[in-house]
Amino acid sequence: MSMLKQITKIRVAFCPFSKHSTSATVFLNQALSKKNSLANPSCDIKIVTTDYSTDPSTVDVTFKDGKKLNINAGELHGADIVAMVEKYATKLAQKEDLQG
């Protein structure tokens, strides 16, 4: 399953020159992959670059059901962010399948 299938909006903010932006860019690369882009081309993905390396890197995800995840990307690894998003997306997909 593609994680973007259950997502309506993604906002990633980071300073490209900060060492704390790595996890945000790893997540962004995953979200922008060809597989994910084809699964939900209507997903609104916004990339915001900040000017200061002290600004926190953040990932904000809005799912189809309205739930929002606001993640401080500087405190996690990129794979952990992907796992968090995929976990909820999978739960949402299973719920939809059960409801028919």
Buried (B, 14 or more C-beta within 10 A) or exposed (E): EBBBBBBBEBBBBBBEEBEBBBBBBBBBEBBBBEEBBEBBEEBEBEBEEBEEEEBBBBBBBBBBEEEEBEBBBBEBEBEBBBEBBBEBBEBBBEEEEEEE
